[in-house]
């Protein structure tokens, strides 16, 4: 471990599937890279990879190969758009969802090898509230909760926040309103969530922005290309630039929490306690 470079670790989560969480992860990573950050995007849906699918990237090797000792993390990382490095997960590999201590030790070593080669690690978590999701979120310094204006999305986001707060002592959450039709809709959605959270939980929710659901975003998904690069002048691409600028202005994490060592140590502690 170099112990020199503070790494900003951001977990993008949301409770349920179908809310555009991976879209947010990919485009936010690109926007952060455009600001001069060395960004690694980790597909943390370990059993059902989708980042490479969204980007139209075919990965020869995945995190499963790293944990099997077949190659290094550097061998697995794929060059993504805007200079983002992608760590692809496996798809349909059940063993990736049921990692043991030995695999976690391998994961620690793998990430320890690259901590001096990145500034931001973005973690695209799986859907739901599994042990894997809560472990990755605990290991991050900043949690972005993606919510869209559907009753199930708001309910599931609240349930995720409740579990992370009650069982894992996480108090601070950044809320991103996704696929909204107007700024007012986004703020109303945040109010719905924060009213319930304030009433029943001891948490601090921070509204950090909204991403509109424009036609360019729909077209980019069909093209399997991020809207940030496919349609850089679109409203949604601008929203990702605004969100990245805001995140970039947040204070840099301090050691030891600001190093990737913190991420991997927390990850193994959280995961091993489940088994």
C-alpha positions, 0 to 999 in steps of 0.5 A: 500500500502506498498510503499517499493518495487519498481515494474518494470511494462512492457507492451508488445504490437505490434499493430496487432495480429499474431505477437507472442506478447503473446509468447514474454510475456510468455517466457520473464516473465519466463526468468525474473523469472529465474533471481530471480525476482518475476514475475506476468504476467497480461493477459490484453486482457480483453475480449479475454484471450489467455495467459492461452490457450498458457500455457495449463492452465485452470483457474477456476476464472478470473479478471472478478470474481475479478471485480465482488467482488467474490474473491481477486486477490490472489484467481485468480492468477494461478501458471505458469511455472518457478514460474511466477504468471498468472492473467488470463483474461476472454474470451468472456465476453463483460463487461470486455471490457467496464469497468466503474469507479466502476470496475476500483476502484476494479482493483486498490484495487486488485493490491494494495493488491499484490504490495509487493509480486512482482518485475516485472509486465508484461502486455500482451496487446490486439491487436490493438489500443483500449482505453484499450491497450493505457491505459495499455501502459500508465500505464507501465514504459517500453514499448516493441513493438513487430514487425515481418517482415511483412508490416502490422506489421511494419505499425501497430507498427508505427501507435501504436507508433504514437497514444501513442506519439501524444495523450498520450505523450509517447516518449520512445519505446523498439523494439523487432524483433520477428520471424526473420530468421537472426540478419541482418533481425532484424536490417533491420526491426528496421531501416525501423521502425526507419527511418519513426518514426524519420522523422515524430515523436518525439520519441526515439526507442531503439532496444533491441533484436531479437527472431528467429523463429526456429523449436523448437518454432513451436513445443512448440506452438503445445505442449502448452508449452513455448519454454523457458521450453520445449526447453531451449537450443533452439535459441529462448529460449536463445534470451529470456534469453538475453532480460531478462538479458538486462531488468534486468540491466535497472535502477530500477524505483523510487517512486512514479512511481516505485510502483504498485500504480503508475500503478493502478492510471494511469490505472484508470485515463486513462480509466475513461477519455475515458468514 
